[in-house]
């Protein structure tokens, strides 16, 4: 996992649905602080998910803002029988895919990622940023369905079951796409490094 996908110090690990349901209830009761807390909790993971799907900083920022607007407008449609993060990740993936389609291409070649590396060694920082850029470039070379599965699994730390729920796929298809995506990613990374 590269530094761009590392959780912030003190941030929660996504996948633990501890009090999201309570925050959603409070939002539905009109508590703006609860909505602000959901935004703080999910803003960075949503941004990173969109960035990994789109490969463009501005598009990822636009998607992140759009996702939270949709959440605020459609929170009453959220089914508490599912984890909140699954619902918001699904909105993010769908919104990202819609943007790709709207722009007329599903396979983008993105810019180098914003590297956030707090190590004092400049050489290590450059190496980590270069590796992150290679991974991002290779990710953007994948079919979008494989990119979505790989992004959720390796950068969103989602389980097979969670990916299945987010993408509305059966787990067997998730595993198949992960396998295919990993094979493609290996090949693309090897080609890029040569």
LOMIDREN-933030 format. One record per residue: residue number from 1; x, y, z of N, C-alpha, C, O, CB in turn; residue in one letter. Coordinates in steps of 0.1 Angstrom, whole numbers. Glycine has a CB too. Layout:
! LOMIDREN-933030
NUM,X,Y,Z,X,Y,Z,X,Y,Z,X,Y,Z,X,Y,Z,A
...
***
This chain:
! LOMIDREN-933030
1,9,-12,0,0,0,0,9,12,0,18,13,8,-10,0,12,X
2,6,22,-9,15,34,-10,11,44,0,0,43,7,15,39,-24,X
3,19,54,1,16,65,12,3,72,9,-3,77,18,28,74,12,X
4,-1,73,-4,-13,81,-7,-25,74,-2,-36,80,-1,-14,83,-22,X
5,-24,61,0,-36,54,5,-36,50,20,-45,43,25,-38,41,-3,X
6,-26,55,27,-25,52,41,-35,61,48,-37,72,45,-10,55,46,X
7,-41,55,59,-50,64,67,-43,74,74,-31,73,78,-58,55,77,X
8,-49,86,76,-43,96,84,-42,92,99,-50,84,103,-52,109,83,X
9,-32,97,105,-30,94,120,-43,98,127,-48,109,125,-18,101,126,X
10,-48,89,135,-60,91,142,-73,89,135,-84,89,140,-60,105,147,X
11,-72,86,121,-84,83,114,-88,68,116,-80,60,119,-83,86,99,X
12,-101,65,114,-105,52,116,-103,43,104,-102,49,92,-120,51,119,X
13,-101,30,105,-100,21,94,-114,18,89,-123,14,96,-92,8,98,X
14,-115,21,76,-128,19,70,-132,4,70,-123,-5,68,-129,24,55,X
15,-144,1,72,-148,-13,73,-153,-16,87,-160,-26,89,-137,-22,70,X
16,-150,-8,96,-155,-10,110,-167,-1,111,-166,12,112,-144,-7,121,X
17,-179,-6,111,-192,2,110,-197,5,124,-208,2,128,-202,-6,102,X
18,-187,10,133,-191,12,147,-202,21,150,-213,16,154,-179,17,154,X
19,-201,34,146,-212,42,150,-218,50,137,-224,60,139,-208,52,160,X
20,-215,45,125,-220,51,113,-235,52,114,-241,62,110,-215,44,101,X
21,-241,41,118,-256,40,118,-262,51,127,-272,57,123,-261,26,123,X
22,-256,53,138,-260,64,147,-259,77,141,-267,86,143,-253,63,161,X
23,-247,79,134,-245,92,128,-255,95,117,-260,106,115,-231,93,122,X
24,-259,84,109,-269,85,99,-282,89,105,-290,98,100,-270,72,91,X
25,-286,82,116,-298,86,123,-299,100,128,-309,107,126,-300,77,136,X
26,-288,105,133,-287,119,137,-288,128,126,-294,139,127,-274,121,145,X
27,-282,125,114,-283,133,102,-298,134,98,-303,145,95,-275,127,91,X
28,-305,123,98,-319,122,94,-327,131,103,-338,135,99,-324,108,93,X
29,-323,132,116,-330,141,125,-326,155,124,-331,164,131,-327,136,140,X
30,-317,159,114,-314,173,112,-301,177,118,-298,189,118,-325,181,116,X
31,-293,168,124,-281,172,131,-270,174,121,-264,164,115,-277,161,141,X
32,-266,186,118,-256,190,108,-242,185,113,-233,182,105,-255,205,106,X
33,-240,185,126,-227,180,131,-224,166,128,-213,162,125,-226,182,146,X
34,-235,158,128,-233,144,124,-229,142,110,-221,134,106,-246,136,127,X
35,-235,150,101,-231,150,87,-217,154,85,-209,148,77,-241,159,78,X
36,-213,165,92,-199,169,92,-190,158,96,-179,157,90,-197,182,100,X
37,-193,151,106,-185,140,111,-184,129,100,-173,123,99,-191,134,124,X
38,-195,126,94,-194,116,83,-185,121,72,-177,113,66,-208,113,77,X
39,-186,133,68,-177,139,58,-162,138,62,-154,133,55,-180,154,55,X
40,-159,142,74,-145,141,79,-141,126,79,-129,123,76,-144,146,94,X
41,-149,117,83,-146,103,84,-143,97,70,-134,88,69,-157,95,91,X
42,-151,101,60,-150,94,47,-144,102,36,-142,97,25,-164,90,43,X
43,-141,115,38,-136,123,27,-123,118,21,-122,117,9,-134,137,33,X
44,-114,115,29,-101,110,24,-102,96,17,-97,95,6,-91,109,35,X
45,-109,86,23,-110,74,16,-118,75,3,-115,68,-7,-117,64,25,X
46,-128,83,3,-136,85,-10,-128,92,-20,-128,88,-32,-149,94,-7,X
47,-120,102,-16,-111,109,-26,-101,99,-32,-99,98,-44,-103,120,-19,X
48,-95,90,-23,-85,81,-28,-91,70,-37,-85,66,-47,-78,74,-16,X
49,-103,66,-34,-110,56,-42,-113,63,-56,-111,56,-66,-124,52,-36,X
50,-118,75,-56,-121,82,-69,-108,84,-77,-107,83,-89,-128,95,-66,X
51,-97,88,-70,-84,90,-76,-79,78,-83,-75,78,-94,-74,96,-67,X
52,-80,67,-76,-75,54,-81,-83,50,-93,-78,43,-103,-76,43,-71,X
53,-96,53,-93,-105,50,-105,-102,59,-117,-103,55,-128,-120,50,-101,X
54,-100,72,-114,-99,82,-125,-85,86,-128,-83,90,-140,-107,94,-120,X
55,-76,86,-119,-62,90,-122,-60,105,-123,-50,109,-129,-58,83,-134,X
56,-69,113,-119,-68,127,-120,-73,134,-107,-84,131,-102,-77,132,-132,X
57,-64,143,-102,-67,149,-90,-80,158,-90,-88,157,-81,-55,158,-86,X
58,-81,166,-100,-93,174,-101,-106,166,-102,-116,169,-96,-92,184,-113,X
59,-106,156,-111,-118,147,-112,-121,140,-99,-132,139,-95,-115,137,-123,X
60,-110,136,-91,-113,129,-78,-119,139,-68,-127,135,-61,-99,124,-73,X
61,-114,152,-69,-120,162,-60,-134,164,-63,-143,165,-54,-112,175,-60,X
62,-137,165,-76,-151,168,-81,-160,156,-77,-171,158,-72,-151,170,-96,X
63,-155,144,-79,-163,132,-75,-166,132,-60,-177,130,-55,-156,119,-79,X
64,-155,135,-52,-157,135,-37,-167,145,-33,-176,142,-25,-143,139,-31,X
65,-167,157,-38,-177,167,-35,-191,162,-39,-201,163,-32,-174,181,-42,X
66,-192,157,-51,-205,152,-56,-210,140,-48,-222,140,-46,-203,147,-71,X
67,-202,132,-43,-206,120,-35,-212,126,-22,-223,121,-18,-194,111,-32,X
68,-206,135,-16,-212,140,-3,-225,148,-5,-233,148,3,-202,149,4,X
69,-226,155,-17,-238,161,-20,-249,151,-22,-261,153,-17,-237,170,-33,X
70,-246,140,-29,-256,129,-31,-260,123,-18,-271,120,-15,-251,119,-41,X
71,-250,121,-9,-253,115,4,-262,124,12,-272,119,17,-239,113,12,X
72,-259,137,12,-268,146,19,-282,146,14,-292,147,21,-262,160,19,X
73,-283,146,0,-297,146,-6,-304,133,-5,-317,133,-5,-295,150,-20,X
74,-297,122,-4,-304,109,-5,-302,100,7,-303,88,6,-299,102,-17,X
75,-298,106,18,-295,98,30,-307,90,35,-306,80,40,-291,107,41,X
76,-319,95,32,-331,88,36,-333,75,28,-341,67,32,-343,97,34,X
77,-326,74,17,-326,62,9,-317,51,14,-317,39,9,-324,65,-6,X
78,-308,54,23,-298,45,28,-305,34,36,-313,37,44,-287,52,37,X
79,-301,21,33,-307,10,39,-298,6,51,-287,1,48,-309,-2,30,X
80,-302,8,63,-293,5,75,-290,-10,76,-282,-14,85,-300,10,87,X
81,-296,-18,68,-293,-33,68,-279,-35,62,-274,-46,64,-303,-40,61,X
82,-273,-25,56,-260,-26,50,-251,-16,57,-255,-7,63,-261,-23,34,X
83,-238,-19,55,-228,-10,61,-228,4,53,-229,4,41,-214,-16,61,X
84,-227,14,61,-227,28,54,-216,29,44,-218,35,34,-226,39,65,X
85,-204,24,48,-193,26,39,-195,19,26,-190,23,16,-180,21,46,X
86,-202,7,26,-205,0,14,-214,9,5,-212,10,-7,-212,-13,17,X
87,-223,16,11,-232,24,3,-225,36,-3,-227,39,-14,-244,29,12,X
88,-217,43,5,-209,55,0,-199,51,-10,-196,58,-19,-203,62,12,X
89,-192,39,-8,-183,34,-18,-190,31,-31,-184,34,-42,-175,22,-13,X
90,-202,25,-30,-209,22,-43,-212,35,-50,-211,36,-62,-222,14,-39,X
91,-217,45,-43,-219,58,-49,-207,64,-56,-207,69,-67,-225,69,-39,X
92,-195,62,-49,-183,67,-55,-179,60,-67,-175,66,-77,-172,66,-44,X
93,-180,47,-67,-176,38,-79,-185,42,-90,-181,45,-102,-177,23,-76,X
94,-198,42,-88,-208,45,-99,-206,59,-104,-207,61,-117,-222,44,-94,X
95,-204,69,-96,-201,83,-100,-189,84,-108,-188,91,-118,-201,92,-88,X
96,-178,77,-104,-166,76,-112,-167,70,-125,-163,75,-135,-155,69,-104,X
97,-174,59,-126,-177,52,-139,-185,61,-148,-183,61,-160,-184,38,-136,X
98,-195,68,-142,-203,77,-150,-195,88,-156,-197,92,-168,-215,83,-142,X
99,-186,93,-148,-177,104,-154,-168,99,-165,-166,105,-175,-168,110,-142,X
100,-163,87,-163,-155,81,-174,-163,79,-187,-158,82,-198,-149,67,-169,X
101,-175,74,-185,-184,73,-197,-188,86,-203,-187,87,-216,-197,65,-193,X
102,-191,96,-195,-195,109,-200,-183,115,-207,-185,123,-217,-199,118,-188,X
103,-171,113,-203,-159,119,-210,-156,111,-222,-147,114,-230,-147,119,-200,X
104,-163,100,-225,-161,92,-237,-150,82,-237,-146,77,-247,-159,101,-248,X
105,-144,80,-225,-134,70,-224,-134,64,-210,-135,71,-200,-120,75,-228,X
106,-133,51,-210,-132,44,-197,-118,41,-193,-116,38,-181,-140,31,-198,X
107,-109,42,-202,-95,39,-198,-87,52,-199,-83,56,-210,-89,28,-208,X
108,-85,58,-188,-78,71,-187,-63,69,-185,-59,59,-178,-84,80,-177,X
109,-55,78,-189,-41,78,-185,-39,91,-177,-40,102,-181,-31,79,-198,X
110,-38,88,-164,-38,99,-154,-24,105,-152,-14,102,-158,-43,94,-141,X
111,-25,115,-143,-13,122,-140,-6,115,-128,-12,106,-122,-16,137,-136,X
112,6,119,-125,13,113,-113,5,117,-101,0,128,-99,27,118,-112,X
113,4,107,-91,-4,109,-79,3,119,-70,16,121,-71,-6,96,-72,X
114,-5,126,-62,1,134,-51,7,125,-41,1,118,-34,-10,144,-45,X
115,20,126,-40,27,118,-30,27,125,-16,31,137,-15,42,115,-35,X
116,24,118,-6,24,123,7,33,113,15,29,102,19,9,124,14,X
117,45,117,17,55,108,23,62,117,34,68,127,32,65,103,13,X
118,61,112,47,66,119,58,80,114,62,85,118,73,56,119,69,X
119,86,106,55,99,101,58,109,111,56,108,119,46,102,88,50,X
120,119,112,64,129,123,63,139,120,51,145,130,47,137,124,75,X
121,141,108,46,150,105,36,145,109,22,135,102,17,153,90,36,X
122,150,119,16,145,124,3,146,113,-8,137,112,-16,153,136,-2,X
123,157,105,-8,158,94,-18,147,84,-17,141,80,-27,172,87,-16,X
124,143,80,-4,132,71,-2,119,77,-6,110,70,-12,132,67,13,X
125,118,90,-4,105,97,-8,104,97,-23,93,95,-28,105,112,-3,X
126,114,100,-30,114,100,-45,111,86,-50,102,84,-59,127,105,-51,X
127,117,76,-44,115,62,-48,100,58,-45,94,51,-54,124,52,-41,X
128,95,61,-34,81,58,-31,71,65,-40,61,59,-44,78,62,-16,X
129,74,78,-43,65,85,-52,66,79,-66,56,78,-73,70,100,-53,X
130,78,75,-71,79,69,-84,72,55,-84,65,52,-94,94,66,-87,X
131,73,48,-74,66,35,-73,50,37,-73,43,30,-80,70,27,-61,X
132,46,47,-66,32,50,-65,27,54,-79,16,51,-83,29,61,-55,X
133,35,62,-86,31,67,-100,30,55,-109,21,55,-118,41,77,-105,X
134,40,46,-108,39,34,-117,27,25,-114,20,21,-123,52,25,-114,X
135,24,23,-101,12,16,-98,-1,22,-103,-10,16,-109,10,14,-82,X
136,-2,36,-102,-13,43,-106,-15,42,-122,-25,40,-127,-13,58,-102,X
137,-3,44,-128,-4,43,-143,-8,29,-148,-16,27,-157,10,46,-149,X
138,-3,19,-141,-7,5,-144,-22,3,-141,-29,-4,-149,2,-5,-136,X
139,-27,8,-130,-41,6,-126,-50,12,-137,-60,6,-141,-44,13,-113,X
140,-46,24,-143,-54,30,-153,-54,23,-166,-62,25,-175,-49,44,-155,X
141,-44,13,-167,-44,5,-179,-53,-7,-179,-55,-14,-188,-30,0,-182,X
142,-59,-10,-167,-68,-21,-165,-82,-18,-170,-86,-6,-172,-69,-25,-150,X
143,-90,-28,-173,-104,-27,-176,-110,-21,-163,-106,-24,-152,-111,-41,-180,X
144,-120,-12,-165,-126,-5,-154,-132,-15,-143,-131,-12,-131,-137,4,-158,X
145,-138,-26,-148,-144,-35,-138,-133,-41,-129,-135,-44,-117,-152,-46,-144,X
146,-121,-44,-135,-110,-50,-127,-104,-39,-119,-100,-42,-107,-100,-56,-137,X
147,-103,-27,-124,-97,-16,-116,-106,-14,-104,-100,-11,-93,-96,-3,-125,X
148,-119,-14,-105,-128,-11,-94,-126,-22,-83,-125,-19,-71,-142,-11,-98,X
149,-125,-35,-87,-123,-46,-77,-110,-45,-70,-109,-46,-58,-125,-59,-84,X
150,-99,-42,-78,-86,-41,-72,-85,-29,-63,-79,-30,-52,-75,-40,-83,X
151,-91,-18,-67,-90,-6,-59,-97,-8,-45,-92,-5,-35,-96,6,-66,X
152,-109,-14,-46,-116,-17,-34,-109,-26,-25,-108,-25,-12,-130,-22,-37,X
153,-103,-37,-30,-96,-47,-22,-83,-42,-17,-80,-43,-5,-93,-59,-31,X
154,-75,-36,-25,-61,-32,-21,-59,-18,-15,-50,-15,-8,-52,-34,-32,X
155,-68,-9,-19,-67,5,-15,-78,9,-6,-77,18,2,-66,14,-27,X
156,-89,1,-6,-100,4,3,-101,-7,14,-110,-6,23,-113,4,-5,X
157,-93,-17,13,-92,-27,24,-106,-34,26,-109,-38,37,-87,-22,37,X
158,-113,-36,15,-126,-42,16,-125,-58,14,-116,-62,7,-136,-37,5,X
159,-133,-65,21,-134,-79,20,-141,-83,7,-147,-75,0,-141,-86,32,X
160,-140,-96,3,-147,-101,-9,-162,-98,-8,-168,-93,-17,-144,-116,-11,X
161,-167,-101,4,-181,-99,7,-185,-84,5,-195,-81,-1,-185,-104,21,X
162,-177,-75,11,-180,-61,10,-179,-56,-5,-187,-48,-9,-170,-53,18,X
163,-169,-61,-12,-168,-57,-26,-180,-62,-34,-186,-55,-43,-155,-63,-33,X
164,-184,-74,-31,-196,-80,-37,-208,-71,-35,-216,-69,-44,-199,-94,-31,X
165,-210,-66,-23,-221,-57,-19,-220,-44,-27,-230,-39,-32,-222,-55,-4,X
166,-208,-38,-26,-206,-25,-32,-209,-25,-47,-215,-16,-53,-192,-20,-29,X
167,-204,-36,-54,-205,-36,-69,-216,-44,-73,-219,-46,-86,-192,-42,-74,X
168,-224,-50,-64,-236,-58,-67,-232,-70,-76,-238,-72,-87,-246,-50,-74,X
169,-221,-77,-72,-216,-89,-79,-216,-101,-69,-216,-98,-57,-202,-86,-85,X
170,-216,-113,-74,-214,-124,-65,-199,-125,-62,-191,-121,-70,-220,-137,-71,X
171,-196,-132,-51,-182,-132,-46,-173,-140,-56,-162,-137,-57,-182,-139,-33,X
172,-179,-150,-63,-171,-157,-73,-166,-148,-84,-155,-149,-89,-180,-169,-79,X
173,-175,-139,-89,-171,-129,-99,-161,-119,-93,-151,-116,-100,-184,-121,-104,X
174,-162,-115,-81,-152,-106,-75,-139,-113,-75,-129,-107,-79,-157,-103,-60,X
175,-138,-126,-70,-125,-133,-70,-119,-135,-84,-107,-133,-86,-127,-147,-63,X
176,-128,-137,-94,-123,-139,-108,-118,-126,-113,-107,-126,-119,-135,-143,-116,X
177,-124,-115,-110,-119,-102,-115,-107,-98,-108,-98,-92,-114,-130,-91,-113,X
178,-106,-101,-95,-93,-98,-88,-82,-106,-94,-71,-101,-96,-95,-102,-73,X
179,-84,-119,-96,-73,-127,-102,-69,-121,-116,-57,-119,-119,-78,-142,-104,X
180,-79,-119,-124,-76,-113,-138,-69,-100,-137,-59,-97,-144,-89,-112,-146,X
181,-74,-91,-128,-68,-78,-126,-54,-78,-121,-46,-71,-125,-77,-70,-117,X
182,-51,-87,-112,-38,-89,-106,-28,-93,-117,-17,-89,-118,-37,-98,-94,X
183,-33,-103,-125,-24,-108,-136,-21,-96,-146,-10,-94,-150,-31,-119,-144,X
184,-32,-89,-150,-30,-77,-159,-20,-67,-153,-12,-61,-159,-43,-71,-162,X
185,-22,-64,-140,-14,-54,-133,0,-58,-133,9,-50,-135,-19,-52,-118,X
186,3,-71,-130,17,-76,-130,23,-73,-144,35,-69,-144,17,-91,-127,X
187,16,-77,-154,21,-75,-168,24,-60,-171,34,-57,-176,12,-81,-178,X
188,14,-52,-167,16,-38,-170,27,-32,-162,35,-23,-167,3,-30,-167,X
189,29,-36,-149,40,-31,-141,53,-35,-147,63,-27,-147,38,-35,-127,X
190,54,-47,-151,66,-53,-157,70,-45,-170,81,-41,-172,65,-68,-161,X
191,60,-42,-178,62,-35,-191,66,-20,-188,75,-15,-194,49,-34,-199,X
192,60,-14,-178,63,0,-174,77,1,-168,84,11,-170,53,5,-164,X
193,82,-10,-161,95,-9,-154,106,-12,-164,117,-8,-162,96,-19,-143,X
194,103,-18,-176,113,-22,-186,117,-10,-194,125,-11,-203,108,-33,-195,X
***
